[in-house]
Amino acid sequence: MKMISTIMGIDNQSLAKTLDFLPYPLLLSEFRDSEQRNIFVNKSFIDEIGYTCEDIPTINAWFTIAYPEAEYRNSIISDWSKLVEEAKAKQMDFIAKKAQIRTKYNGEKWFEVKASLQGSINIVAFVNIDEEITREKKLELLNENKDRTLSILSHDLRSPLASLYSALQLLAENALSESEKNLILTKLTRQVFQMMEFLDTTLQWTRINFSHQKPAKEAVDLRAIIDEILTLYSGLVEEKTQAIAVSIEGKNQMLGDPQIFSILLRNLISNAIKYTPIHGKIVLRSKQDRNDFTIEVENSGPAITAATIESILSRKYNSQRGTQGEKGLGIGLKLCQQLLETAGGRMEIEAPSTDRTVFRIIFPALHAVNC
């Protein structure tokens, strides 16, 4: 720190003690050898952010390490350059920006980054605002979930409840023939089941988004879960005269959260039944290789389009009616993706032919129990 000591008239040891005494991280740099070189970080910087000047010898090295994702890094650099230009135009002494920084030992944390614009030494201070940002994001998520839940309960359930009320009135007035009664009862049974499914998915989605509990880690019997789900949907499968084949390798137990696996499979199986035509076929299978454990739900019928696959995976998908007019909430597949993120898995969708669609949920092989 010879240059700083010379400029400030303080010996290196006294300057280092002074800067180390400050309660927030500091990074000092100067333009040397045709680039901005980092020349000092204080104790708070090393404690909170973790890097030394050896780790980040230049500002370019700092940006690469602190913002490892290229798109975000380029955005930060671009925004920073604009702030410098605006500050110089307004003759301001410093600039500030909130940014998510990859620390050396504690993952990504939010900081307010403040940099001086005066003198030959560039001083950058970092104020930890991670808890504040996390609280704000949680509040935003809570409000979004609240609004979404109210929308579903007030809009998506209003129409089927009105239909149920009208049908029950006709039955109560005994103004229907026997065949008309049977037809309405069949329709009512389907509508009540769909409403139960709507409510169940809505409550699951709300619970997952409002709760911050960590997933359980215990043995999950996939075959038992699938059998339970198929029993639940047996009436709809029979009504559409669909064939369902199950191919589960070995015992196929997984280490994970049984509730999460149940929700994932119920949504994917329900989706397959909904979009498989009458006399169509659904295949449930699992497979394991060295790297992954995969569960597939394949259904016959017109294959899903590439545009729809993209919209589902980007979570911009709006539910469409099934082959018999079955209505969806549009949150089942979003719920699956959120759960997969929580459980360390991922989703893939493929249309291997014009009359087949395959949904896959994939987990690292370490989730599988060796049987």
PyMOL commands that set and color helices and strands:
alter all, ss='L'
color gray80, all
select helices_A, chain A and resi 2-8+12-21+43-48+59-66+70-89+130-156+158-172+178-210+222-232+234-239+258-275+306-313+332-343+365-367
alter helices_A, ss='H'
color red, helices_A
select strands_A, chain A and resi 26-32+35-41+94-102+108-116+121-128+218-221+243-247+253-256+281-288+292-300+346-353+356-364
alter strands_A, ss='S'
color yellow, strands_A
deselect
rebuild
show_as cartoon
